[in-house]
Amino acid sequence: MFEFLSKLVSRKSVNPSTEQVAAQILQKNQLVEDKQKTKEQERQVYLQRINANLNNEEALLSLLADCDFADGRYLAAQSIVTPAYLERALQLVRNIDKRAAKLMQARLDDIQAQEQTQQAALSLLQQADSLLSQELVLANQLIDLDKQFAQLKAVSAEMSRDFESKRNALQQRMNAQLALQRELLQLMQEIDQQASQASFDYEAAMQRWKNLLQTSHDHPLAGGLPKHLLLDAQKKLNHFEATYKASQQVAAFSDPDSSPQQENVAIDTVQGVTTEHTNTSDADRSTTKAHSVTKSKSSKQAAPFVQMDLTQIEQFITQLENALGEGKLHVARQIERDLRHVDVKQFDQRSSLSADLKERLIAARNQLTHWMSLAKWSGDVSRDELIKTAEQLTSLSLTPQEIVETVSALRDQWRQMDSSGGAPKELWLRFDAACSVVYAPAAQHFQAQAELRKGNLAQAEALLAKCANDVQQALNNLNDWKSLHAKIFEMQQGWKKIGQLDRKEKARLDRDFDQLLNSLKAPLAQRQSEEVQSREKMIAEVLALDSAQKSSIDQLRSIQQRWQMQAASVPLPRKDEQMLWERFRAACDGVFEKKRAFAESADLQRLSNLEAKQVICDELANVNTSDRALLRNVIDKANTNWKSIGYVPRANEQKIEQEFQSQLSRLKDLMHSLQTQELQQKSQQFIQAVALCQKLEFTLMQGGDLSQIDQVKQEWEAIQLRGTKLGKVIQSRFARATNLAVEAWPQFAQETGDNASRWDELCLHLEILLGIDSPAELARERLKKQVEVLQQALKSGGDQQQIQSLLMTMLDLPVHQSALRNARLQALLGKIDASYFA
């Protein structure tokens, strides 16, 4: 027990202070052991107090502040969940316990994230209410609202239901707006279709269209319609109504029975429609112009008959009469041109022409002349109105394009009127002067545009030269692909800002610019192709990761960092970038999902392990027996089964381990108690045997009473002392005393007296080794003996073996037993380990 003193005390010599040094060291070790025991007791007390207050956060906070044990602080921190207490607990453990502080901070972050999610959800609900209160709801607003809500996580079910209901209301509003818009567009389409049809129910259609327009105008969602849609539909309907009425009056004018006053009214109506709707569509103007060109071509290509017989003449006269009867002056004029070579007075030189045909031809020509003169008069009136219209255009605020279209339409109408007869020169000069005055602002505008195009051409040439220089510099340094991509974008945007150019110049400049741009795009495209392959390889690496490995997440993060670095250095086309990113993100999500599934599987296995360990604890708790062998088997089996079971959830690991160790300690304590009781019984038997030996020896020294000796023998047989080492010594001592002859008793008494000093020396030696106090009168002898004992301990180094040897020697010596010796012997036997008696 004194091996540690070998470094302090020489084996050859021991000075007088050695005993004091040893005593100080022993005292210091004892203090350390006592301190550790006290600290462990305090720790257990704190753990019990924490377990007793798991539902009281105020008490847990107080215990957390006072606890000096890391496991106690962590156990208390696990049961604190209220934000206010979490913040206070975080302030307490921030600088003293990183594990508990990390737990507190993680819970506070989760609570803050939940609060932010709820606030964002409330904001989106308010935004939905705001949209419901507006007259106009746009599709992009609804899409943006859906995207923002989809990004929220862990939204409460109540808020999700509220948002869904408001979202459905907004969708219904949007559907109603679209339906109203479709109705107006369909109305405009019906108006265009009816305008091309010859016959339809005008009154019913107009009434239905007006009702639909009025309903759309009064609709609550009319404010959500596109700008000017209602106004355009109303204008189209008004234009159709005016055009239809004018066409009806023109049809009345073509009636042969119509009067000149009716003709003037029809012309005024047509002129009014022309003035009111100056901005007609390009398709209508193109149709009118094509019709005029067709008429002029047909009139130029018509050729008179060289020869004509009576049958043909009669047929043409009939056609002429029919055309005049139907009011088709242009057809009648064409037929009359074919009959111009037919002279009624000279026709009979070739063949005979009946009087009836002559009268019919003369009457038809007279009627045609009358109608032509009337048409010429009406044409002059229409030209006057057309000139007035042209002169009035100067007071209108028209754009240059509208001026060109309007003047072109007026000149087209003038040319159409010329087809019925030429106009007087003064009317033409008035009309041409009016059109020139109207066209003057447009001419100035187009002149300014031409000058602007010249300036734009100079800017384009300068920009093209600058782009050529930039391209050359970029091609000399092809390391920064991001800057190259930005340069291409900058060049494209700068080229788009160039204003209008002449078509030939623009085609040439665009061709040169495209060549410069392609010289930059080619190396970038090659690098982007390589980058796409590299991204594909990274996606393949992610797909090949083993989610079961612990390093898979670190590997995935490394690949993600590489992806970000490459994405920042080499930009790809938006479509390719988006497609690759979606695939990469899906692959990463797959790894995380597999990892999560693996973790869930591990969690389930941990829960299963927890149940299995709980079963073992319950089985140990039900064990209650006095069989030490059975207890040993139960403990060994429980330890084996416990080690074979895997990990349990970390939150329950400490608790289940404490419960298991508690049950094992209970069983070990029970087994130790049974063993102690057994050893105590054996030690008590041994002490009785020693007392019987002493009693027998005392009887022999007193002269020997045979009856008393027999009684001692009977008591000895009743003890049934087992054959341990010490037991064999006592049995040998008792046997020697029993087998001692009567004549040897005096000598035995003398030897017993001589053994007293030896016995006292051995007893003192054992008292020093076992740390038992000796009688006060032996203090001096004990001090000397201690030095001797220390020297022997430094040489031999086996305390237990020495104690057993000394004890066996001392017990084997018969000696006169006084009260003091008996007390010292009892103290020695009570101090030694009970295993000596086993």
C-alpha positions in Angstrom: 0.0 0.0 0.0 3.0 2.2 0.2 4.4 1.7 -3.4 4.0 5.4 -4.2 6.6 6.2 -1.5 9.3 4.4 -3.5 10.1 7.6 -5.4 10.4 9.7 -2.3 12.3 7.3 0.1 15.5 5.6 -0.7 15.4 1.8 -0.5 18.8 1.8 1.3 18.2 4.3 4.1 15.1 5.9 5.7 15.4 9.1 7.7 13.3 9.9 10.7 10.9 12.2 8.7 9.7 9.4 6.3 6.8 8.5 8.6 5.6 12.1 8.6 5.8 12.4 4.8 3.9 9.2 4.4 1.3 10.4 6.9 0.9 13.7 5.0 0.5 12.0 1.7 -2.1 9.6 3.1 -4.0 12.5 4.6 -3.9 14.4 1.3 -5.2 11.4 -0.7 -8.0 10.9 1.8 -9.0 14.5 1.4 -9.1 14.1 -2.4 -11.3 11.0 -2.1 -13.6 12.7 0.3 -13.9 15.8 -2.0 -14.8 13.6 -5.0 -17.4 11.7 -3.0 -18.9 15.0 -1.8 -19.0 16.3 -5.4 -20.7 13.2 -6.7 -23.3 13.4 -3.9 -24.0 17.0 -4.8 -24.3 16.0 -8.5 -26.8 13.3 -7.7 -28.8 15.7 -5.6 -28.9 18.3 -8.4 -30.0 15.6 -10.9 -32.8 14.5 -8.6 -33.9 18.1 -8.1 -33.9 18.7 -11.8 -35.9 15.6 -12.5 -38.4 16.6 -9.9 -38.9 20.1 -11.5 -39.1 19.1 -15.2 -42.4 20.9 -15.6 -41.4 24.1 -13.7 -39.3 26.3 -15.9 -38.7 28.9 -13.2 -37.3 26.3 -10.9 -35.2 24.8 -13.8 -33.8 28.3 -14.6 -32.7 28.7 -11.0 -31.1 25.2 -11.0 -29.4 26.0 -14.3 -27.9 29.1 -12.8 -26.6 27.3 -9.7 -25.6 23.9 -11.2 -21.8 23.3 -11.6 -22.3 20.0 -13.6 -22.5 20.0 -17.4 -24.9 17.0 -17.6 -27.2 18.7 -15.0 -27.2 21.9 -17.0 -28.0 20.1 -20.2 -30.8 18.1 -18.5 -32.4 21.3 -17.2 -32.0 23.0 -20.6 -33.8 20.2 -22.4 -37.1 21.0 -20.5 -37.1 24.8 -21.1 -39.2 25.7 -24.1 -40.8 29.1 -23.4 -39.2 32.0 -25.4 -38.8 34.2 -22.3 -37.1 31.5 -20.3 -35.0 30.4 -23.3 -33.6 33.9 -23.6 -32.8 34.1 -19.9 -31.3 30.7 -19.9 -29.2 31.6 -23.0 -27.7 34.6 -21.1 -26.9 32.4 -18.2 -25.1 29.6 -20.1 -23.7 31.5 -23.1 -20.1 31.7 -21.6 -20.1 28.6 -19.4 -21.8 25.8 -21.4 -21.6 25.8 -25.2 -23.7 22.7 -25.5 -26.6 24.1 -23.5 -26.2 27.5 -25.2 -26.4 25.9 -28.6 -29.6 24.1 -27.6 -31.1 27.3 -26.4 -30.1 29.2 -29.5 -31.5 26.5 -31.8 -34.9 26.6 -30.1 -35.0 30.4 -30.2 -34.1 30.3 -33.9 -36.9 27.8 -34.6 -39.4 30.0 -32.7 -38.3 33.1 -34.5 -38.6 31.3 -37.9 -42.1 30.2 -37.0 -43.0 33.8 -36.1 -41.6 35.2 -39.3 -43.6 32.6 -41.3 -46.8 33.6 -39.5 -46.1 37.3 -40.1 -45.4 36.6 -43.8 -48.6 34.6 -44.1 -50.6 37.4 -42.4 -49.0 39.9 -44.8 -50.1 37.8 -47.8 -53.6 37.5 -46.4 -53.8 41.3 -46.1 -52.4 41.6 -49.7 -55.2 39.2 -50.9 -57.8 41.4 -49.1 -56.3 44.4 -50.8 -56.6 42.8 -54.2 -60.2 41.8 -53.5 -61.0 45.5 -52.7 -59.5 46.7 -56.0 -61.5 47.0 -59.2 -58.7 45.5 -61.4 -57.0 42.3 -60.6 -54.1 41.4 -62.9 -52.9 37.8 -63.6 -49.3 38.6 -62.6 -50.5 39.9 -59.2 -52.3 36.5 -58.7 -49.2 34.6 -59.8 -46.9 36.6 -57.6 -49.2 36.0 -54.6 -49.2 32.2 -55.2 -45.4 32.1 -55.5 -44.9 34.0 -52.3 -47.3 31.8 -50.4 -45.7 28.6 -51.9 -42.3 29.7 -50.5 -43.7 29.7 -46.9 -43.1 26.6 -44.8 -45.0 25.3 -41.8 -48.0 27.6 -42.2 -50.9 26.8 -39.9 -53.9 25.0 -41.3 -56.2 27.8 -40.5 -54.1 30.4 -42.4 -53.9 28.0 -45.3 -57.7 27.6 -45.4 -58.1 31.4 -45.3 -55.6 32.0 -48.0 -57.2 29.3 -50.2 -60.7 30.9 -49.8 -59.4 34.3 -50.7 -57.4 32.9 -53.5 -60.5 31.2 -54.9 -62.4 34.5 -54.7 -59.6 36.3 -56.6 -59.7 33.6 -59.2 -63.4 34.0 -59.6 -62.9 37.8 -60.0 -60.2 37.1 -62.7 -62.5 34.6 -64.5 -65.3 37.2 -64.5 -63.0 39.9 -65.9 -61.9 37.6 -68.7 -65.5 36.6 -69.5 -66.5 40.3 -69.8 -63.4 41.0 -71.9 -64.3 38.0 -74.2 -67.8 39.3 -74.6 -66.6 42.7 -75.9 -64.0 41.1 -78.2 -66.7 38.8 -79.6 -69.0 41.8 -80.1 -66.4 43.6 -82.1 -65.7 40.4 -84.1 -69.5 40.0 -84.9 -69.6 43.7 -86.1 -66.7 43.0 -88.5 -68.4 39.8 -89.7 -71.8 41.4 -90.2 -70.2 44.3 -92.1 -69.1 41.9 -94.8 -72.5 40.2 -95.2 -75.0 41.4 -97.7 -78.2 40.8 -95.7 -78.9 40.4 -92.0 -81.4 41.6 -89.4 -80.0 45.0 -88.8 -82.4 46.2 -86.2 -82.2 43.1 -84.0 -78.4 43.0 -84.2 -78.1 46.7 -83.3 -80.4 46.4 -80.4 -78.5 43.3 -79.1 -75.1 45.0 -79.5 -76.2 48.2 -77.8 -77.7 46.2 -74.9 -74.4 44.3 -74.5 -72.4 47.5 -74.5 -74.6 49.1 -71.9 -74.4 45.9 -69.7 -70.6 45.9 -70.0 -70.4 49.6 -69.2 -72.6 49.1 -66.1 -70.8 45.9 -65.0 -69.1 46.2 -61.5 -65.9 44.8 -63.1 -65.9 47.3 -66.0 -62.9 49.1 -64.4 -60.8 45.9 -64.8 -61.2 45.9 -68.6 -58.2 46.8 -70.8 -57.8 50.5 -71.5 -60.0 51.9 -74.3 -61.6 48.5 -75.0 -65.1 49.8 -74.2 -64.4 53.0 -76.1 -63.1 51.1 -79.2 -66.2 48.8 -79.2 -68.5 51.9 -79.0 -66.7 53.6 -81.8 -66.8 50.5 -84.0 -70.5 50.1 -83.4 -71.1 53.8 -84.2 -69.0 53.6 -87.3 -70.8 50.5 -88.4 -74.2 52.1 -87.9 -73.2 55.3 -89.8 -71.7 53.2 -92.6 -74.7 51.0 -92.9 -77.1 54.0 -93.1 -74.9 55.7 -95.7 -74.8 52.5 -97.8 -78.6 52.4 -97.7 -78.8 56.0 -98.9 -76.3 55.3 -101.7 -78.4 52.4 -102.7 -81.4 54.7 -102.8 -79.3 57.1 -104.9 -78.6 54.4 -107.5 -82.4 53.9 -108.0 -83.4 55.4 -111.4 -86.5 57.0 -109.7 -84.4 59.0 -107.2 -84.5 62.8 -107.4 -81.5 65.1 -107.5 -82.3 66.2 -103.9 -82.1 62.5 -102.8 -78.8 62.3 -104.6 -77.4 65.3 -102.8 -78.6 63.9 -99.4 -76.8 60.6 -100.2 -73.6 62.4 -101.2 -73.7 64.5 -98.0 -74.2 61.4 -95.9 -71.3 59.6 -97.6 -69.1 62.7 -97.2 -70.0 63.0 -93.5 -69.1 59.4 -92.8 -65.8 60.1 -94.6 -65.1 63.2 -92.5 -66.0 61.6 -89.2 -64.1 58.4 -89.7 -60.9 59.6 -91.3 -58.8 57.0 -89.6 -60.2 54.0 -91.5 -58.3 50.7 -91.5 -55.5 50.0 -93.9 -57.3 46.9 -95.1 -60.4 49.0 -96.3 -58.1 51.5 -98.1 -56.3 48.7 -99.8 -59.5 47.2 -100.9 -60.7 50.5 -102.3 -57.5 51.2 -104.1 -57.4 47.7 -105.6 -61.0 48.2 -106.8 -60.1 51.5 -108.5 -57.0 49.9 -110.2 -59.1 47.0 -111.4 -61.7 49.4 -113.0 -59.1 51.5 -114.7 -57.4 48.4 -116.1 -60.7 47.0 -117.4 -61.6 50.3 -119.0 -58.2 50.5 -120.7 -58.3 46.9 -121.9 -61.8 47.2 -123.5 -61.7 47.2 -127.3 -64.5 48.1 -129.7 -66.0 45.4 -131.9 -64.5 45.4 -135.4 -67.5 43.6 -136.9 -70.9 43.1 -135.3 -74.0 41.5 -136.7 -77.6 42.4 -135.9 -78.0 39.7 -133.3 -75.0 41.0 -131.4 -76.2 44.6 -131.7 -79.6 43.6 -130.3 -78.1 41.7 -127.4 -75.9 44.8 -126.5 -78.9 47.1 -126.8 -80.9 44.8 -124.4 -77.9 44.7 -122.0 -77.6 48.5 -122.2 -81.3 49.0 -121.4 -81.1 46.6 -118.5 -78.1 48.3 -117.0 -79.8 51.7 -117.3 -82.9 50.2 -115.7 -80.9 48.9 -112.8 -79.0 52.2 -112.4 -75.6 50.6 -113.2 -74.0 53.5 -115.0 -70.5 52.1 -115.2 -71.9 48.9 -116.9 -74.0 51.0 -119.2 -70.9 53.2 -120.1 -68.9 50.1 -120.9 -71.6 48.7 -123.2 -72.0 52.1 -124.9 -68.3 52.1 -125.7 -68.7 48.8 -127.4 -71.6 50.3 -129.5 -69.9 53.6 -130.4 -69.0 52.5 -134.0 -72.7 51.7 -134.6 -74.2 54.7 -136.5 -77.9 54.5 -136.9 -77.9 56.8 -139.9 -75.2 54.9 -141.8 -75.8 51.4 -140.6 -78.2 50.6 -143.4 -75.3 50.8 -145.9 -74.0 47.5 -144.6 -77.3 45.9 -143.5 -80.8 46.8 -142.6 -81.4 47.9 -139.0 -85.0 47.8 -137.9 -86.8 51.0 -136.8 -87.5 49.4 -133.4 -83.8 48.8 -132.8 -82.9 52.3 -134.0 -85.4 53.8 -131.6 -84.2 51.6 -128.7 -80.6 52.5 -129.3 -81.3 56.2 -129.6 -83.5 56.2 -126.5 -80.8 54.3 -124.5 -78.1 56.7 -125.6 -80.3 59.7 -124.6 -81.0 58.2 -121.3 -77.3 57.4 -120.7 -76.4 60.9 -121.6 -79.0 62.2 -119.2 -77.7 60.0 -116.4 -74.0 60.9 -117.2 -74.8 64.6 -117.0 -76.6 64.1 -113.7 -73.7 62.0 -112.4 -71.2 64.7 -113.5 -73.3 67.3 -111.6 -73.5 65.2 -108.5 -69.7 64.5 -108.9 -68.9 68.2 -108.8 -71.0 68.5 -105.7 -69.2 65.6 -104.1 -65.8 67.2 -105.1 -66.8 70.4 -103.4 -67.6 68.5 -100.2 -64.3 66.6 -100.5 -62.4 69.9 -100.9 -64.2 71.3 -97.8 -63.3 68.2 -95.9 -59.6 68.6 -96.9 -59.6 72.2 -95.9 -61.1 71.4 -92.5 -58.4 68.9 -91.8 -55.9 71.7 -91.0 -57.8 72.4 -87.8 -57.5 68.9 -86.5 -54.5 67.6 -84.4 -53.4 64.6 -86.4 -50.2 62.6 -86.2 -48.0 62.5 -89.4 -49.1 58.9 -90.1 -52.8 59.9 -89.7 -52.2 62.8 -92.1 -50.6 60.5 -94.7 -53.5 58.0 -94.4 -56.2 60.7 -94.6 -54.7 62.6 -97.6 -54.2 59.3 -99.4 -57.8 58.3 -98.7 -59.0 61.7 -100.0 -57.0 61.5 -103.2 -58.2 57.9 -103.7 -61.8 59.2 -103.5 -61.0 62.0 -106.0 -59.7 59.4 -108.4 -62.8 57.3 -108.0 -64.9 60.3 -108.8 -62.8 60.9 -112.0 -63.9 57.5 -113.3 -67.4 59.0 -113.8 -66.1 62.1 -115.5 -63.2 64.6 -115.4 -63.4 67.4 -112.9 -62.9 71.1 -113.8 -59.3 72.4 -113.4 -60.1 75.0 -110.8 -61.7 72.3 -108.5 -58.6 70.1 -109.0 -56.3 73.0 -108.1 -58.3 73.8 -105.0 -58.3 70.2 -103.9 -54.5 69.7 -104.6 -53.7 72.9 -102.7 -55.8 71.8 -99.7 -54.1 68.4 -99.6 -50.7 70.0 -99.9 -51.5 72.3 -96.9 -52.7 69.3 -94.9 -49.6 67.3 -95.9 -47.1 70.0 -95.1 -46.7 69.1 -91.3 -46.2 65.4 -92.3 -43.6 66.4 -94.9 -41.7 68.4 -92.3 -41.9 65.5 -89.9 -40.6 63.1 -92.6 -37.8 65.5 -93.4 -36.8 65.7 -89.8 -36.9 61.9 -89.7 -34.6 61.8 -92.6 -32.1 64.1 -90.9 -32.4 62.0 -87.7 -31.6 58.9 -89.7 -28.5 60.6 -91.0 -27.4 61.4 -87.5 -28.2 57.8 -86.4 -26.1 56.5 -89.3 -23.0 58.4 -88.0 -23.6 57.2 -84.5 -24.0 53.6 -85.7 -20.7 53.8 -87.7 -18.9 55.2 -84.6 -20.4 52.5 -82.4 -19.5 49.8 -84.9 -15.9 51.0 -84.9 -15.8 51.0 -81.0 -17.3 47.5 -81.0 -14.6 46.3 -83.4 -11.9 47.6 -81.0 -13.6 46.1 -78.0 -13.9 42.7 -79.8 -10.2 42.7 -80.6 -9.3 43.4 -77.0 -11.7 40.7 -75.7 -10.3 38.1 -78.1 -6.8 38.8 -76.8 -7.9 38.0 -73.3 -10.3 35.0 -73.1 -9.9 34.2 -69.4 -12.7 36.2 -67.9 -15.8 34.6 -69.4 -18.2 36.5 -67.2 -16.8 39.8 -68.5 -17.0 38.5 -72.1 -20.7 37.6 -71.6 -21.3 41.0 -70.1 -19.5 42.6 -73.1 -21.8 40.8 -75.5 -24.9 41.8 -73.7 -23.6 45.4 -73.5 -22.9 45.5 -77.2 -26.4 44.1 -78.0 -28.1 46.6 -75.7 -26.0 49.5 -77.1 -26.9 48.5 -80.7 -30.6 48.3 -79.9 -30.5 51.9 -78.7 -29.6 53.1 -82.2 -32.5 55.0 -83.7 -34.1 54.6 -87.2 -31.9 54.1 -90.2 -32.5 53.6 -93.9 -33.2 50.1 -94.8 -30.1 49.5 -96.9 -27.8 51.1 -94.4 -29.4 49.2 -91.5 -29.1 45.9 -93.3 -25.4 46.6 -94.0 -24.6 47.7 -90.5 -26.6 44.8 -88.9 -24.6 42.4 -91.0 -21.2 43.9 -89.9 -22.4 44.0 -86.3 -23.5 40.4 -86.4 -20.1 39.4 -87.7 -18.3 41.1 -84.8 -20.8 39.7 -82.3 -20.4 36.1 -83.7 -16.6 36.4 -83.4 -17.2 36.8 -79.6 -20.0 34.4 -79.4 -18.0 31.5 -80.9 -15.4 31.1 -78.2 -18.0 31.8 -75.5 -20.2 29.1 -77.0 -17.3 26.6 -77.1 -16.6 27.4 -73.4 -20.2 27.1 -72.5 -20.4 23.7 -74.2 -17.5 22.5 -72.1 -19.2 24.0 -69.0 -22.4 22.2 -69.7 -20.5 18.9 -69.8 -18.8 19.8 -66.5 -22.2 20.6 -65.0 -23.5 17.2 -66.3 -20.6 15.5 -64.6 -21.3 17.2 -61.3 -25.0 16.1 -61.6 -23.7 12.6 -62.2 -21.5 12.8 -59.1 -24.4 13.9 -57.0 -26.6 11.0 -58.3 -23.7 8.6 -57.5 -23.4 9.6 -53.9 -24.2 7.0 -51.2 -26.6 8.5 -48.8 -25.8 5.9 -46.2 -22.3 7.2 -45.8 -21.7 9.9 -43.1 -19.5 11.9 -45.5 -22.2 12.1 -48.2 -23.4 15.5 -47.0 -19.9 17.0 -46.9 -19.3 15.6 -50.4 -22.5 17.2 -51.6 -21.7 20.5 -50.1 -18.3 20.4 -51.8 -20.0 19.8 -55.1 -22.4 22.6 -54.5 -19.6 25.0 -53.8 -17.9 23.9 -57.1 -21.2 24.5 -58.9 -21.5 28.0 -57.4 -17.9 28.9 -58.4 -18.3 27.6 -61.9 -21.7 29.3 -62.3 -20.1 32.6 -61.2 -17.2 32.3 -63.6 -18.9 30.9 -66.7 -22.4 32.2 -67.4 -24.7 29.9 -69.5 -27.8 30.8 -71.6 -30.7 31.3 -69.3 -32.6 28.3 -70.7 -29.6 25.9 -70.2 -28.7 27.4 -66.9 -32.3 27.0 -65.6 -32.6 23.4 -66.9 -29.2 22.3 -65.5 -29.9 24.0 -62.2 -33.3 22.3 -61.9 -31.7 18.9 -62.5 -28.9 19.6 -60.1 -31.3 20.8 -57.4 -33.5 17.8 -57.9 -30.4 15.5 -57.6 -29.4 17.4 -54.4 -32.9 17.2 -53.0 -32.8 13.4 -53.8 -29.7 13.0 -51.7 -31.1 15.0 -48.8 -34.4 13.0 -49.1 -32.5 9.7 -49.0 -30.5 11.0 -46.1 -33.7 12.1 -44.3 -35.2 8.7 -45.0 -32.1 6.9 -43.7 -32.1 9.1 -40.6 -35.8 8.3 -40.1 -35.0 4.6 -40.4 -32.2 5.1 -37.9 -34.5 7.0 -35.6 -37.0 4.1 -35.8 -34.2 1.7 -35.1 -33.1 3.8 -32.1 -36.7 3.8 -30.8 -36.8 0.0 -31.2 -33.5 -0.2 -29.3 -34.9 2.1 -26.6 -37.9 -0.3 -26.2 -35.6 -3.3 -26.0 -33.4 -1.6 -23.4 -36.5 -0.6 -21.4 -37.6 -4.2 -21.4 -34.2 -5.2 -19.9 -34.6 -2.5 -17.3 -38.1 -3.7 -16.4 -36.9 -7.3 -16.1 -34.1 -6.2 -13.8 -36.5 -4.2 -11.7 -38.7 -7.4 -11.2 -35.7 -9.5 -10.0 -35.8 -10.1 -6.3 -34.0 -13.3 -5.0 -31.5 -14.3 -2.4 -29.7 -16.7 -4.7 -26.3 -15.2 -5.4 -25.6 -17.5 -8.4 -28.9 -16.5 -9.9 -28.2 -12.8 -9.4 -24.8 -13.2 -11.0 -26.4 -15.0 -14.1 -29.1 -12.3 -14.3 -26.4 -9.5 -14.2 -24.2 -11.1 -16.8 -27.1 -11.8 -19.1 -28.4 -8.3 -18.8 -24.9 -6.8 -19.6 -24.5 -9.1 -22.6 -27.9 -8.2 -24.0 -27.4 -4.5 -23.3 -24.2 -4.4 -25.2 -25.7 -6.2 -28.2 -28.4 -3.5 -28.5 -27.5 -0.5 -30.7 -27.8 3.2 -30.0 -31.0 4.9 -28.7 -32.2 8.4 -29.2 -29.8 10.9 -27.7 -32.5 12.6 -25.7 -33.2 9.3 -23.9 -29.7 7.9 -23.9 -28.6 9.3 -20.5 -31.9 8.5 -18.8 -32.1 4.9 -20.0 -28.4 4.4 -19.1 -29.0 5.8 -15.6 -32.0 3.5 -15.2 -30.0 0.5 -16.3 -27.0 1.3 -14.1 -29.4 1.9 -11.2 -31.0 -1.5 -11.6 -27.5 -3.1 -11.9 -26.4 -1.3 -8.8 -29.4 -2.5 -6.9 -28.8 -6.1 -7.9 -25.0 -5.8 -7.2 -25.8 -4.2 -3.8 -28.2 -7.1 -3.1 -25.6 -9.6 -4.1 -22.9 -7.8 -2.1 -25.3 -7.8 0.9 -25.9 -11.5 0.6 -22.2 -12.1 0.2 -21.4 -9.8 3.2 -23.9 -11.7 5.4 -22.4 -15.0 4.4 -18.9 -13.8 5.1 -20.0 -12.3 8.4 -21.4 -15.6 9.4 -18.2 -17.3 8.4 -16.1 -14.7 10.3 -18.3 -15.2 13.3 -17.7 -18.9 13.2 -14.0 -18.2 12.9 -14.1 -15.9 15.9 -16.0 -18.6 17.9 -13.3 -21.2 16.9 -10.5 -18.9 18.1 -12.4 -18.4 21.4 -12.8 -22.2 21.8 -9.1 -22.6 21.1 -8.3 -20.1 23.8 -10.8 -21.7 26.1 -9.3 -25.1 25.6 -5.7 -23.8 26.1 -6.7 -22.0 29.2 -8.3 -25.2 30.6 -5.1 -27.1 29.9 -3.0 -24.5 31.6 -5.3 -24.7 34.7 -4.6 -28.4 35.1 -7.2 -29.8 32.7 -10.8 -30.5 33.6 -11.8 -33.5 31.4 -15.5 -32.7 31.5 -14.8 -29.2 30.5 -12.5 -30.4 27.7 -15.2 -32.7 26.4 -17.7 -29.8 26.4 -15.2 -27.7 24.4 -14.8 -30.5 21.9 -18.6 -30.8 21.4 -18.8 -27.1 20.9 -16.0 -27.3 18.3 -17.8 -30.0 16.3 -20.9 -27.9 16.3 -19.1 -25.0 14.6 -18.2 -26.9 11.4 -15.3 -24.6 10.5 -14.4 -24.7 6.8 -11.0 -25.5 5.5 -9.7 -22.0 4.6 -6.1 -21.0 5.3 -6.9 -19.3 8.5 -9.4 -22.0 9.4 -6.7 -24.7 8.9 -4.4 -22.8 11.2 -7.1 -22.7 13.9 -7.9 -26.3 13.3 -4.3 -27.3 13.6 -3.9 -25.3 16.8 -7.1 -26.9 18.3 -5.8 -30.4 17.3 -2.4 -29.8 18.9 -4.1 -28.7 22.1 -6.5 -31.7 22.0 -3.8 -34.3 21.3 -1.5 -32.9 24.0 -0.7 -35.5 26.6 -1.3 -34.8 30.3 2.4 -34.9 31.2 3.1 -32.2 28.6 0.6 -29.7 30.0 3.1 -28.0 32.3 5.6 -27.5 29.4 2.6 -26.2 27.3 1.8 -23.7 30.0 5.4 -22.5 30.0 5.5 -22.2 26.2 2.3 -20.3 26.3 3.8 -17.7 28.6 6.9 -17.4 26.4 4.7 -16.7 23.4 3.3 -13.5 24.9 6.1 -11.1 23.6 6.0 -12.7 20.2 2.2 -12.4 20.1 2.3 -8.8 21.2 4.9 -8.0 18.5 2.9 -9.6 15.8 -0.3 -7.9 17.0 1.4 -4.5 16.9 2.7 -5.1 13.4 -0.8 -6.0 12.2 -2.3 -3.0 13.9 0.2 -0.7 12.0 -0.6 -2.4 8.7 -4.3 -2.3 9.2 -4.3 1.2 10.6 -5.7 0.2 14.0 -5.0 2.3 17.1 -2.7 0.5 19.6 -2.9 1.0 23.4 -1.4 4.2 24.7 1.3 2.5 26.7 2.6 1.0 23.4 3.0 4.3 21.7 6.8 4.3 21.9 7.1 0.7 20.7 4.5 1.4 17.9 6.6 4.4 16.6 9.7 2.1 16.4 7.7 -0.6 14.8 6.3 1.7 12.2 9.8 2.4 10.8 10.5 -1.3 10.6 7.1 -1.9 8.9 7.8 0.8 6.4 11.2 -0.6 5.5 9.7 -4.1 5.1 6.9 -2.7 2.9 9.4 -0.9 0.6 11.3 -4.2 0.2 8.5 -6.7 -0.2 5.7 -4.5 -1.6 2.9 -7.1 -0.9 0.7 -5.8 2.0 -2.2 -8.3 1.7 0.1 -11.3 1.6 2.1 -10.0 4.5 -1.1 -9.3 6.6 -2.3 -12.9 5.9 1.1 -14.4 6.8 1.4 -12.4 10.1 -2.2 -13.2 11.0 -1.7 -16.9 10.4 1.5 -16.8 12.5 -0.2 -14.9 15.3 -3.3 -17.1 15.4 -1.1 -20.2 15.5 0.6 -19.1 18.7 -1.1 -20.1 22.0 -0.8 -17.3 24.5 -2.3 -16.2 27.8 -5.3 -14.2 26.8 -5.9 -11.1 28.9 -8.8 -8.7 28.4 -6.5 -6.3 26.5 -5.2 -9.0 24.2 -8.8 -10.2 23.5 -9.9 -6.7 22.7 -6.9 -6.2 20.3 -7.6 -9.5 18.7 -11.2 -8.7 18.2 -10.3 -5.4 16.6 -7.9 -7.2 14.2 -10.4 -9.8 13.2 -13.1 -7.1 12.7 -10.7 -5.0 10.5 -9.4 -7.7 8.1 -11.3 -8.4 4.9 -14.0 -11.0 5.2 -12.6 -12.9 2.2 -9.9 -14.3 4.5 -12.6 -16.4 6.1 -14.0 -17.6 2.8 
